[in-house]
Amino acid sequence: MSELDALVARLTALETVTRQLMTHLAVRADDPRRWVATRKTLALAALEAEPRAEIERVRHAIDGFFDPLETVATAYAQTGSGGTSPSRGR
C-alpha cells in the first residue's frame, strides 16, 4: 500500500467515525434536523476566511458529508421521538 493509499484509507475511516458520532449526537438533540443544519452552517462559515480557489471543492465535500446526516436527522425527527430518548445525554 502506497503512502497515498494509506492516507486515503485513514481519511475514509476518520470520516466514517465522525459521521457516526455526529449522527449519534444529532438524534439526541431536541431538533435533530436543525442541529445538523447548524453544524453544516458553521463548517461552511469557516471557509469564508479562506480566499483560495479550492474552497468550492471543500464546500462540495462539506455538502457531501452533511447531506446523509440531514437525511437521517429528518427521518428520525419524523418518527416523533426526537429528543425523548431515556438515554439522552449519556
mmCIF file as gemmi writes it, N, C-alpha and C atoms, coordinates in Angstrom:
data_model
loop_
_atom_site.group_PDB
_atom_site.id
_atom_site.type_symbol
_atom_site.label_atom_id
_atom_site.label_alt_id
_atom_site.label_comp_id
_atom_site.label_asym_id
_atom_site.label_entity_id
_atom_site.label_seq_id
_atom_site.pdbx_PDB_ins_code
_atom_site.Cartn_x
_atom_site.Cartn_y
_atom_site.Cartn_z
_atom_site.occupancy
_atom_site.B_iso_or_equiv
_atom_site.pdbx_formal_charge
_atom_site.auth_seq_id
_atom_site.auth_asym_id
_atom_site.pdbx_PDB_model_num
ATOM 1 N N . MET Axp A 1 ? 0.849 -1.169 0 1 0 ? 1 A 1
ATOM 2 C CA . MET Axp A 1 ? 0 0 0 1 0 ? 1 A 1
ATOM 3 C C . MET Axp A 1 ? 0.897 1.235 0 1 0 ? 1 A 1
ATOM 4 N N . SER Axp A 2 ? 0.635 2.14 -0.946 1 0 ? 2 A 1
ATOM 5 C CA . SER Axp A 2 ? 1.437 3.358 -1.029 1 0 ? 2 A 1
ATOM 6 C C . SER Axp A 2 ? 1.065 4.312 0.108 1 0 ? 2 A 1
ATOM 7 N N . GLU Axp A 3 ? 1.883 5.321 0.284 1 0 ? 3 A 1
ATOM 8 C CA . GLU Axp A 3 ? 1.623 6.303 1.336 1 0 ? 3 A 1
ATOM 9 C C . GLU Axp A 3 ? 0.314 7.045 1.057 1 0 ? 3 A 1
ATOM 10 N N . LEU Axp A 4 ? 0.042 7.324 -0.204 1 0 ? 4 A 1
ATOM 11 C CA . LEU Axp A 4 ? -1.208 7.997 -0.571 1 0 ? 4 A 1
ATOM 12 C C . LEU Axp A 4 ? -2.407 7.107 -0.286 1 0 ? 4 A 1
ATOM 13 N N . ASP Axp A 5 ? -2.313 5.824 -0.611 1 0 ? 5 A 1
ATOM 14 C CA . ASP Axp A 5 ? -3.409 4.889 -0.324 1 0 ? 5 A 1
ATOM 15 C C . ASP Axp A 5 ? -3.667 4.788 1.176 1 0 ? 5 A 1
ATOM 16 N N . ALA Axp A 6 ? -2.596 4.758 1.953 1 0 ? 6 A 1
ATOM 17 C CA . ALA Axp A 6 ? -2.739 4.691 3.407 1 0 ? 6 A 1
ATOM 18 C C . ALA Axp A 6 ? -3.423 5.953 3.936 1 0 ? 6 A 1
ATOM 19 N N . LEU Axp A 7 ? -3.056 7.103 3.4 1 0 ? 7 A 1
ATOM 20 C CA . LEU Axp A 7 ? -3.661 8.361 3.817 1 0 ? 7 A 1
ATOM 21 C C . LEU Axp A 7 ? -5.154 8.398 3.46 1 0 ? 7 A 1
ATOM 22 N N . VAL Axp A 8 ? -5.475 7.958 2.252 1 0 ? 8 A 1
ATOM 23 C CA . VAL Axp A 8 ? -6.879 7.921 1.828 1 0 ? 8 A 1
ATOM 24 C C . VAL Axp A 8 ? -7.681 6.987 2.733 1 0 ? 8 A 1
ATOM 25 N N . ALA Axp A 9 ? -7.122 5.848 3.074 1 0 ? 9 A 1
ATOM 26 C CA . ALA Axp A 9 ? -7.812 4.9 3.949 1 0 ? 9 A 1
ATOM 27 C C . ALA Axp A 9 ? -8.044 5.499 5.333 1 0 ? 9 A 1
ATOM 28 N N . ARG Axp A 10 ? -7.046 6.187 5.851 1 0 ? 10 A 1
ATOM 29 C CA . ARG Axp A 10 ? -7.187 6.808 7.176 1 0 ? 10 A 1
ATOM 30 C C . ARG Axp A 10 ? -8.23 7.917 7.155 1 0 ? 10 A 1
ATOM 31 N N . LEU Axp A 11 ? -8.251 8.721 6.087 1 0 ? 11 A 1
ATOM 32 C CA . LEU Axp A 11 ? -9.248 9.782 5.98 1 0 ? 11 A 1
ATOM 33 C C . LEU Axp A 11 ? -10.658 9.214 5.844 1 0 ? 11 A 1
ATOM 34 N N . THR Axp A 12 ? -10.787 8.125 5.119 1 0 ? 12 A 1
ATOM 35 C CA . THR Axp A 12 ? -12.087 7.472 4.975 1 0 ? 12 A 1
ATOM 36 C C . THR Axp A 12 ? -12.575 6.964 6.331 1 0 ? 12 A 1
ATOM 37 N N . ALA Axp A 13 ? -11.681 6.356 7.081 1 0 ? 13 A 1
ATOM 38 C CA . ALA Axp A 13 ? -12.042 5.868 8.412 1 0 ? 13 A 1
ATOM 39 C C . ALA Axp A 13 ? -12.429 7.033 9.326 1 0 ? 13 A 1
ATOM 40 N N . LEU Axp A 14 ? -11.675 8.114 9.271 1 0 ? 14 A 1
ATOM 41 C CA . LEU Axp A 14 ? -11.973 9.284 10.091 1 0 ? 14 A 1
ATOM 42 C C . LEU Axp A 14 ? -13.336 9.878 9.72 1 0 ? 14 A 1
ATOM 43 N N . GLU Axp A 15 ? -13.621 9.967 8.436 1 0 ? 15 A 1
ATOM 44 C CA . GLU Axp A 15 ? -14.915 10.493 8 1 0 ? 15 A 1
ATOM 45 C C . GLU Axp A 15 ? -16.052 9.601 8.484 1 0 ? 15 A 1
ATOM 46 N N . THR Axp A 16 ? -15.867 8.307 8.412 1 0 ? 16 A 1
ATOM 47 C CA . THR Axp A 16 ? -16.896 7.364 8.856 1 0 ? 16 A 1
ATOM 48 C C . THR Axp A 16 ? -17.174 7.513 10.347 1 0 ? 16 A 1
ATOM 49 N N . VAL Axp A 17 ? -16.129 7.555 11.134 1 0 ? 17 A 1
ATOM 50 C CA . VAL Axp A 17 ? -16.282 7.69 12.585 1 0 ? 17 A 1
ATOM 51 C C . VAL Axp A 17 ? -16.917 9.036 12.928 1 0 ? 17 A 1
ATOM 52 N N . THR Axp A 18 ? -16.48 10.096 12.271 1 0 ? 18 A 1
ATOM 53 C CA . THR Axp A 18 ? -17.034 11.421 12.527 1 0 ? 18 A 1
ATOM 54 C C . THR Axp A 18 ? -18.51 11.475 12.16 1 0 ? 18 A 1
ATOM 55 N N . ARG Axp A 19 ? -18.867 10.89 11.018 1 0 ? 19 A 1
ATOM 56 C CA . ARG Axp A 19 ? -20.27 10.877 10.595 1 0 ? 19 A 1
ATOM 57 C C . ARG Axp A 19 ? -21.126 10.113 11.602 1 0 ? 19 A 1
ATOM 58 N N . GLN Axp A 20 ? -20.625 8.985 12.087 1 0 ? 20 A 1
ATOM 59 C CA . GLN Axp A 20 ? -21.384 8.21 13.074 1 0 ? 20 A 1
ATOM 60 C C . GLN Axp A 20 ? -21.539 8.986 14.381 1 0 ? 20 A 1
ATOM 61 N N . LEU Axp A 21 ? -20.492 9.652 14.81 1 0 ? 21 A 1
ATOM 62 C CA . LEU Axp A 21 ? -20.555 10.453 16.033 1 0 ? 21 A 1
ATOM 63 C C . LEU Axp A 21 ? -21.551 11.591 15.882 1 0 ? 21 A 1
ATOM 64 N N . MET Axp A 22 ? -21.495 12.28 14.763 1 0 ? 22 A 1
ATOM 65 C CA . MET Axp A 22 ? -22.415 13.399 14.55 1 0 ? 22 A 1
ATOM 66 C C . MET Axp A 22 ? -23.852 12.917 14.459 1 0 ? 22 A 1
ATOM 67 N N . THR Axp A 23 ? -24.079 11.777 13.822 1 0 ? 23 A 1
ATOM 68 C CA . THR Axp A 23 ? -25.436 11.219 13.759 1 0 ? 23 A 1
ATOM 69 C C . THR Axp A 23 ? -25.914 10.88 15.161 1 0 ? 23 A 1
ATOM 70 N N . HIS Axp A 24 ? -25.049 10.274 15.947 1 0 ? 24 A 1
ATOM 71 C CA . HIS Axp A 24 ? -25.367 9.924 17.336 1 0 ? 24 A 1
ATOM 72 C C . HIS Axp A 24 ? -25.766 11.173 18.125 1 0 ? 24 A 1
ATOM 73 N N . LEU Axp A 25 ? -25.011 12.249 17.969 1 0 ? 25 A 1
ATOM 74 C CA . LEU Axp A 25 ? -25.314 13.489 18.683 1 0 ? 25 A 1
ATOM 75 C C . LEU Axp A 25 ? -26.595 14.135 18.153 1 0 ? 25 A 1
ATOM 76 N N . ALA Axp A 26 ? -26.788 14.094 16.844 1 0 ? 26 A 1
ATOM 77 C CA . ALA Axp A 26 ? -27.967 14.737 16.245 1 0 ? 26 A 1
ATOM 78 C C . ALA Axp A 26 ? -29.258 14.091 16.717 1 0 ? 26 A 1
ATOM 79 N N . VAL Axp A 27 ? -29.301 12.772 16.766 1 0 ? 27 A 1
ATOM 80 C CA . VAL Axp A 27 ? -30.555 12.11 17.133 1 0 ? 27 A 1
ATOM 81 C C . VAL Axp A 27 ? -30.882 12.283 18.611 1 0 ? 27 A 1
ATOM 82 N N . ARG Axp A 28 ? -29.949 12.803 19.382 1 0 ? 28 A 1
ATOM 83 C CA . ARG Axp A 28 ? -30.206 13.066 20.788 1 0 ? 28 A 1
ATOM 84 C C . ARG Axp A 28 ? -30.553 14.533 21.041 1 0 ? 28 A 1
ATOM 85 N N . ALA Axp A 29 ? -30.559 15.325 19.995 1 0 ? 29 A 1
ATOM 86 C CA . ALA Axp A 29 ? -30.901 16.741 20.119 1 0 ? 29 A 1
ATOM 87 C C . ALA Axp A 29 ? -32.421 16.905 20.121 1 0 ? 29 A 1
ATOM 88 N N . ASP Axp A 30 ? -32.893 18.032 20.624 1 0 ? 30 A 1
ATOM 89 C CA . ASP Axp A 30 ? -34.325 18.315 20.614 1 0 ? 30 A 1
ATOM 90 C C . ASP Axp A 30 ? -34.864 18.441 19.187 1 0 ? 30 A 1
ATOM 91 N N . ASP Axp A 31 ? -34.043 18.984 18.283 1 0 ? 31 A 1
ATOM 92 C CA . ASP Axp A 31 ? -34.425 19.163 16.883 1 0 ? 31 A 1
ATOM 93 C C . ASP Axp A 31 ? -33.269 18.647 16.025 1 0 ? 31 A 1
ATOM 94 N N . PRO Axp A 32 ? -33.237 17.337 15.729 1 0 ? 32 A 1
ATOM 95 C CA . PRO Axp A 32 ? -32.098 16.745 15.024 1 0 ? 32 A 1
ATOM 96 C C . PRO Axp A 32 ? -31.761 17.419 13.696 1 0 ? 32 A 1
ATOM 97 N N . ARG Axp A 33 ? -32.777 17.725 12.903 1 0 ? 33 A 1
ATOM 98 C CA . ARG Axp A 33 ? -32.515 18.329 11.591 1 0 ? 33 A 1
ATOM 99 C C . ARG Axp A 33 ? -31.859 19.705 11.755 1 0 ? 33 A 1
ATOM 100 N N . ARG Axp A 34 ? -32.354 20.494 12.674 1 0 ? 34 A 1
ATOM 101 C CA . ARG Axp A 34 ? -31.783 21.823 12.901 1 0 ? 34 A 1
ATOM 102 C C . ARG Axp A 34 ? -30.358 21.711 13.46 1 0 ? 34 A 1
ATOM 103 N N . TRP Axp A 35 ? -30.119 20.728 14.322 1 0 ? 35 A 1
ATOM 104 C CA . TRP Axp A 35 ? -28.79 20.513 14.889 1 0 ? 35 A 1
ATOM 105 C C . TRP Axp A 35 ? -27.777 20.267 13.772 1 0 ? 35 A 1
ATOM 106 N N . VAL Axp A 36 ? -28.139 19.384 12.826 1 0 ? 36 A 1
ATOM 107 C CA . VAL Axp A 36 ? -27.245 19.089 11.706 1 0 ? 36 A 1
ATOM 108 C C . VAL Axp A 36 ? -27.064 20.322 10.832 1 0 ? 36 A 1
ATOM 109 N N . ALA Axp A 37 ? -28.14 21.02 10.534 1 0 ? 37 A 1
ATOM 110 C CA . ALA Axp A 37 ? -28.06 22.211 9.688 1 0 ? 37 A 1
ATOM 111 C C . ALA Axp A 37 ? -27.15 23.267 10.309 1 0 ? 37 A 1
ATOM 112 N N . THR Axp A 38 ? -27.21 23.413 11.622 1 0 ? 38 A 1
ATOM 113 C CA . THR Axp A 38 ? -26.35 24.381 12.303 1 0 ? 38 A 1
ATOM 114 C C . THR Axp A 38 ? -24.89 23.997 12.163 1 0 ? 38 A 1
ATOM 115 N N . ARG Axp A 39 ? -24.568 22.699 12.331 1 0 ? 39 A 1
ATOM 116 C CA . ARG Axp A 39 ? -23.173 22.255 12.203 1 0 ? 39 A 1
ATOM 117 C C . ARG Axp A 39 ? -22.67 22.46 10.781 1 0 ? 39 A 1
ATOM 118 N N . LYS Axp A 40 ? -23.53 22.231 9.798 1 0 ? 40 A 1
ATOM 119 C CA . LYS Axp A 40 ? -23.153 22.439 8.398 1 0 ? 40 A 1
ATOM 120 C C . LYS Axp A 40 ? -22.894 23.926 8.148 1 0 ? 40 A 1
ATOM 121 N N . THR Axp A 41 ? -23.755 24.784 8.672 1 0 ? 41 A 1
ATOM 122 C CA . THR Axp A 41 ? -23.58 26.233 8.512 1 0 ? 41 A 1
ATOM 123 C C . THR Axp A 41 ? -22.268 26.688 9.133 1 0 ? 41 A 1
ATOM 124 N N . LEU Axp A 42 ? -21.948 26.166 10.309 1 0 ? 42 A 1
ATOM 125 C CA . LEU Axp A 42 ? -20.692 26.528 10.967 1 0 ? 42 A 1
ATOM 126 C C . LEU Axp A 42 ? -19.482 26.076 10.142 1 0 ? 42 A 1
ATOM 127 N N . ALA Axp A 43 ? -19.555 24.879 9.585 1 0 ? 43 A 1
ATOM 128 C CA . ALA Axp A 43 ? -18.45 24.375 8.766 1 0 ? 43 A 1
ATOM 129 C C . ALA Axp A 43 ? -18.268 25.227 7.515 1 0 ? 43 A 1
ATOM 130 N N . LEU Axp A 44 ? -19.364 25.587 6.875 1 0 ? 44 A 1
ATOM 131 C CA . LEU Axp A 44 ? -19.279 26.422 5.672 1 0 ? 44 A 1
ATOM 132 C C . LEU Axp A 44 ? -18.809 27.834 6.007 1 0 ? 44 A 1
ATOM 133 N N . ALA Axp A 45 ? -19.216 28.359 7.151 1 0 ? 45 A 1
ATOM 134 C CA . ALA Axp A 45 ? -18.793 29.698 7.557 1 0 ? 45 A 1
ATOM 135 C C . ALA Axp A 45 ? -17.286 29.755 7.791 1 0 ? 45 A 1
ATOM 136 N N . ALA Axp A 46 ? -16.714 28.659 8.249 1 0 ? 46 A 1
ATOM 137 C CA . ALA Axp A 46 ? -15.27 28.619 8.476 1 0 ? 46 A 1
ATOM 138 C C . ALA Axp A 46 ? -14.499 28.776 7.167 1 0 ? 46 A 1
ATOM 139 N N . LEU Axp A 47 ? -15.12 28.437 6.057 1 0 ? 47 A 1
ATOM 140 C CA . LEU Axp A 47 ? -14.461 28.575 4.764 1 0 ? 47 A 1
ATOM 141 C C . LEU Axp A 47 ? -14.357 30.022 4.302 1 0 ? 47 A 1
ATOM 142 N N . GLU Axp A 48 ? -15.228 30.859 4.787 1 0 ? 48 A 1
ATOM 143 C CA . GLU Axp A 48 ? -15.267 32.251 4.331 1 0 ? 48 A 1
ATOM 144 C C . GLU Axp A 48 ? -13.943 32.97 4.571 1 0 ? 48 A 1
ATOM 145 N N . ALA Axp A 49 ? -13.188 32.535 5.545 1 0 ? 49 A 1
ATOM 146 C CA . ALA Axp A 49 ? -11.902 33.16 5.843 1 0 ? 49 A 1
ATOM 147 C C . ALA Axp A 49 ? -10.81 32.74 4.86 1 0 ? 49 A 1
ATOM 148 N N . GLU Axp A 50 ? -11.098 31.732 4.044 1 0 ? 50 A 1
ATOM 149 C CA . GLU Axp A 50 ? -10.114 31.203 3.105 1 0 ? 50 A 1
ATOM 150 C C . GLU Axp A 50 ? -10.438 31.669 1.689 1 0 ? 50 A 1
ATOM 151 N N . PRO Axp A 51 ? -9.626 32.578 1.122 1 0 ? 51 A 1
ATOM 152 C CA . PRO Axp A 51 ? -9.93 33.109 -0.211 1 0 ? 51 A 1
ATOM 153 C C . PRO Axp A 51 ? -9.358 32.286 -1.369 1 0 ? 51 A 1
ATOM 154 N N . ARG Axp A 52 ? -9.057 31.026 -1.152 1 0 ? 52 A 1
ATOM 155 C CA . ARG Axp A 52 ? -8.435 30.207 -2.197 1 0 ? 52 A 1
ATOM 156 C C . ARG Axp A 52 ? -9.461 29.627 -3.161 1 0 ? 52 A 1
ATOM 157 N N . ALA Axp A 53 ? -8.99 29.275 -4.356 1 0 ? 53 A 1
ATOM 158 C CA . ALA Axp A 53 ? -9.858 28.715 -5.395 1 0 ? 53 A 1
ATOM 159 C C . ALA Axp A 53 ? -10.366 27.322 -5.021 1 0 ? 53 A 1
ATOM 160 N N . GLU Axp A 54 ? -9.639 26.588 -4.179 1 0 ? 54 A 1
ATOM 161 C CA . GLU Axp A 54 ? -10.043 25.236 -3.803 1 0 ? 54 A 1
ATOM 162 C C . GLU Axp A 54 ? -11.26 25.221 -2.884 1 0 ? 54 A 1
ATOM 163 N N . ILE Axp A 55 ? -11.681 26.376 -2.448 1 0 ? 55 A 1
ATOM 164 C CA . ILE Axp A 55 ? -12.783 26.459 -1.493 1 0 ? 55 A 1
ATOM 165 C C . ILE Axp A 55 ? -14.035 25.788 -2.042 1 0 ? 55 A 1
ATOM 166 N N . GLU Axp A 56 ? -14.301 25.921 -3.333 1 0 ? 56 A 1
ATOM 167 C CA . GLU Axp A 56 ? -15.505 25.324 -3.909 1 0 ? 56 A 1
ATOM 168 C C . GLU Axp A 56 ? -15.464 23.798 -3.794 1 0 ? 56 A 1
ATOM 169 N N . ARG Axp A 57 ? -14.288 23.211 -3.957 1 0 ? 57 A 1
ATOM 170 C CA . ARG Axp A 57 ? -14.149 21.759 -3.785 1 0 ? 57 A 1
ATOM 171 C C . ARG Axp A 57 ? -14.407 21.368 -2.335 1 0 ? 57 A 1
ATOM 172 N N . VAL Axp A 58 ? -13.911 22.158 -1.411 1 0 ? 58 A 1
ATOM 173 C CA . VAL Axp A 58 ? -14.118 21.877 0.015 1 0 ? 58 A 1
ATOM 174 C C . VAL Axp A 58 ? -15.598 22.052 0.362 1 0 ? 58 A 1
ATOM 175 N N . ARG Axp A 59 ? -16.214 23.096 -0.169 1 0 ? 59 A 1
ATOM 176 C CA . ARG Axp A 59 ? -17.642 23.34 0.079 1 0 ? 59 A 1
ATOM 177 C C . ARG Axp A 59 ? -18.465 22.144 -0.422 1 0 ? 59 A 1
ATOM 178 N N . HIS Axp A 60 ? -18.118 21.624 -1.581 1 0 ? 60 A 1
ATOM 179 C CA . HIS Axp A 60 ? -18.805 20.451 -2.132 1 0 ? 60 A 1
ATOM 180 C C . HIS Axp A 60 ? -18.6 19.232 -1.216 1 0 ? 60 A 1
ATOM 181 N N . ALA Axp A 61 ? -17.396 19.079 -0.692 1 0 ? 61 A 1
ATOM 182 C CA . ALA Axp A 61 ? -17.106 17.961 0.213 1 0 ? 61 A 1
ATOM 183 C C . ALA Axp A 61 ? -17.916 18.095 1.5 1 0 ? 61 A 1
ATOM 184 N N . ILE Axp A 62 ? -18.047 19.305 2.002 1 0 ? 62 A 1
ATOM 185 C CA . ILE Axp A 62 ? -18.836 19.525 3.218 1 0 ? 62 A 1
ATOM 186 C C . ILE Axp A 62 ? -20.297 19.183 2.959 1 0 ? 62 A 1
ATOM 187 N N . ASP Axp A 63 ? -20.818 19.628 1.813 1 0 ? 63 A 1
ATOM 188 C CA . ASP Axp A 63 ? -22.199 19.283 1.45 1 0 ? 63 A 1
ATOM 189 C C . ASP Axp A 63 ? -22.363 17.764 1.382 1 0 ? 63 A 1
ATOM 190 N N . GLY Axp A 64 ? -21.414 17.087 0.76 1 0 ? 64 A 1
ATOM 191 C CA . GLY Axp A 64 ? -21.475 15.631 0.642 1 0 ? 64 A 1
ATOM 192 C C . GLY Axp A 64 ? -21.406 14.931 1.983 1 0 ? 64 A 1
ATOM 193 N N . PHE Axp A 65 ? -20.696 15.525 2.92 1 0 ? 65 A 1
ATOM 194 C CA . PHE Axp A 65 ? -20.589 14.945 4.256 1 0 ? 65 A 1
ATOM 195 C C . PHE Axp A 65 ? -21.891 15.101 5.027 1 0 ? 65 A 1
ATOM 196 N N . PHE Axp A 66 ? -22.479 16.287 4.968 1 0 ? 66 A 1
ATOM 197 C CA . PHE Axp A 66 ? -23.662 16.577 5.778 1 0 ? 66 A 1
ATOM 198 C C . PHE Axp A 66 ? -24.975 16.092 5.183 1 0 ? 66 A 1
ATOM 199 N N . ASP Axp A 67 ? -25.068 15.942 3.864 1 0 ? 67 A 1
ATOM 200 C CA . ASP Axp A 67 ? -26.34 15.539 3.253 1 0 ? 67 A 1
ATOM 201 C C . ASP Axp A 67 ? -26.891 14.243 3.834 1 0 ? 67 A 1
ATOM 202 N N . PRO Axp A 68 ? -26.078 13.171 3.977 1 0 ? 68 A 1
ATOM 203 C CA . PRO Axp A 68 ? -26.625 11.952 4.596 1 0 ? 68 A 1
ATOM 204 C C . PRO Axp A 68 ? -27.048 12.171 6.052 1 0 ? 68 A 1
ATOM 205 N N . LEU Axp A 69 ? -26.33 13.02 6.772 1 0 ? 69 A 1
ATOM 206 C CA . LEU Axp A 69 ? -26.702 13.305 8.162 1 0 ? 69 A 1
ATOM 207 C C . LEU Axp A 69 ? -28.049 14.011 8.222 1 0 ? 69 A 1
ATOM 208 N N . GLU Axp A 70 ? -28.28 14.924 7.288 1 0 ? 70 A 1
ATOM 209 C CA . GLU Axp A 70 ? -29.567 15.621 7.253 1 0 ? 70 A 1
ATOM 210 C C . GLU Axp A 70 ? -30.703 14.641 6.976 1 0 ? 70 A 1
ATOM 211 N N . THR Axp A 71 ? -30.446 13.673 6.105 1 0 ? 71 A 1
ATOM 212 C CA . THR Axp A 71 ? -31.453 12.668 5.783 1 0 ? 71 A 1
ATOM 213 C C . THR Axp A 71 ? -31.8 11.834 7.014 1 0 ? 71 A 1
ATOM 214 N N . VAL Axp A 72 ? -30.777 11.4 7.744 1 0 ? 72 A 1
ATOM 215 C CA . VAL Axp A 72 ? -31.001 10.602 8.952 1 0 ? 72 A 1
ATOM 216 C C . VAL Axp A 72 ? -31.73 11.428 10.008 1 0 ? 72 A 1
ATOM 217 N N . ALA Axp A 73 ? -31.297 12.657 10.207 1 0 ? 73 A 1
ATOM 218 C CA . ALA Axp A 73 ? -31.932 13.509 11.211 1 0 ? 73 A 1
ATOM 219 C C . ALA Axp A 73 ? -33.39 13.782 10.861 1 0 ? 73 A 1
ATOM 220 N N . THR Axp A 74 ? -33.664 14.006 9.574 1 0 ? 74 A 1
ATOM 221 C CA . THR Axp A 74 ? -35.035 14.238 9.144 1 0 ? 74 A 1
ATOM 222 C C . THR Axp A 74 ? -35.893 13.006 9.394 1 0 ? 74 A 1
ATOM 223 N N . ALA Axp A 75 ? -35.392 11.84 9.025 1 0 ? 75 A 1
ATOM 224 C CA . ALA Axp A 75 ? -36.137 10.6 9.231 1 0 ? 75 A 1
ATOM 225 C C . ALA Axp A 75 ? -36.392 10.363 10.711 1 0 ? 75 A 1
ATOM 226 N N . TYR Axp A 76 ? -35.397 10.629 11.529 1 0 ? 76 A 1
ATOM 227 C CA . TYR Axp A 76 ? -35.543 10.443 12.973 1 0 ? 76 A 1
ATOM 228 C C . TYR Axp A 76 ? -36.573 11.403 13.538 1 0 ? 76 A 1
ATOM 229 N N . ALA Axp A 77 ? -36.523 12.656 13.098 1 0 ? 77 A 1
ATOM 230 C CA . ALA Axp A 77 ? -37.454 13.661 13.601 1 0 ? 77 A 1
ATOM 231 C C . ALA Axp A 77 ? -38.893 13.316 13.207 1 0 ? 77 A 1
ATOM 232 N N . GLN Axp A 78 ? -39.079 12.695 12.056 1 0 ? 78 A 1
ATOM 233 C CA . GLN Axp A 78 ? -40.421 12.346 11.588 1 0 ? 78 A 1
ATOM 234 C C . GLN Axp A 78 ? -41.027 11.187 12.377 1 0 ? 78 A 1
ATOM 235 N N . THR Axp A 79 ? -40.207 10.441 13.106 1 0 ? 79 A 1
ATOM 236 C CA . THR Axp A 79 ? -40.742 9.348 13.913 1 0 ? 79 A 1
ATOM 237 C C . THR Axp A 79 ? -41.439 9.877 15.155 1 0 ? 79 A 1
ATOM 238 N N . GLY Axp A 80 ? -41.221 11.159 15.446 1 0 ? 80 A 1
ATOM 239 C CA . GLY Axp A 80 ? -41.865 11.767 16.605 1 0 ? 80 A 1
ATOM 240 C C . GLY Axp A 80 ? -41.168 11.468 17.909 1 0 ? 80 A 1
ATOM 241 N N . SER Axp A 81 ? -39.967 10.882 17.844 1 0 ? 81 A 1
ATOM 242 C CA . SER Axp A 81 ? -39.275 10.534 19.086 1 0 ? 81 A 1
ATOM 243 C C . SER Axp A 81 ? -38.038 11.388 19.309 1 0 ? 81 A 1
ATOM 244 N N . GLY Axp A 82 ? -37.89 12.46 18.542 1 0 ? 82 A 1
ATOM 245 C CA . GLY Axp A 82 ? -36.712 13.301 18.687 1 0 ? 82 A 1
ATOM 246 C C . GLY Axp A 82 ? -36.573 13.881 20.076 1 0 ? 82 A 1
ATOM 247 N N . GLY Axp A 83 ? -35.422 13.647 20.695 1 0 ? 83 A 1
ATOM 248 C CA . GLY Axp A 83 ? -35.125 14.237 21.988 1 0 ? 83 A 1
ATOM 249 C C . GLY Axp A 83 ? -35.814 13.58 23.167 1 0 ? 83 A 1
ATOM 250 N N . THR Axp A 84 ? -36.501 12.454 22.949 1 0 ? 84 A 1
ATOM 251 C CA . THR Axp A 84 ? -37.217 11.844 24.06 1 0 ? 84 A 1
ATOM 252 C C . THR Axp A 84 ? -36.57 10.555 24.523 1 0 ? 84 A 1
ATOM 253 N N . SER Axp A 85 ? -35.388 10.28 24.043 1 0 ? 85 A 1
ATOM 254 C CA . SER Axp A 85 ? -34.697 9.048 24.413 1 0 ? 85 A 1
ATOM 255 C C . SER Axp A 85 ? -34.376 9.047 25.897 1 0 ? 85 A 1
ATOM 256 N N . PRO Axp A 86 ? -34.659 7.931 26.608 1 0 ? 86 A 1
ATOM 257 C CA . PRO Axp A 86 ? -34.336 7.893 28.034 1 0 ? 86 A 1
ATOM 258 C C . PRO Axp A 86 ? -32.836 7.951 28.289 1 0 ? 86 A 1
ATOM 259 N N . SER Axp A 87 ? -32.029 7.63 27.281 1 0 ? 87 A 1
ATOM 260 C CA . SER Axp A 87 ? -30.586 7.664 27.454 1 0 ? 87 A 1
ATOM 261 C C . SER Axp A 87 ? -29.99 8.977 26.961 1 0 ? 87 A 1
ATOM 262 N N . ARG Axp A 88 ? -30.818 9.958 26.677 1 0 ? 88 A 1
ATOM 263 C CA . ARG Axp A 88 ? -30.363 11.23 26.159 1 0 ? 88 A 1
ATOM 264 C C . ARG Axp A 88 ? -29.345 11.863 27.106 1 0 ? 88 A 1
ATOM 265 N N . GLY Axp A 89 ? -28.232 12.333 26.477 1 0 ? 89 A 1
ATOM 266 C CA . GLY Axp A 89 ? -27.22 12.992 27.262 1 0 ? 89 A 1
ATOM 267 C C . GLY Axp A 89 ? -26.178 12.055 27.851 1 0 ? 89 A 1
ATOM 268 N N . ARG Axp A 90 ? -26.331 10.79 27.62 1 0 ? 90 A 1
ATOM 269 C CA . ARG Axp A 90 ? -25.358 9.821 28.158 1 0 ? 90 A 1
ATOM 270 C C . ARG Axp A 90 ? -24.279 9.551 27.174 1 0 ? 90 A 1
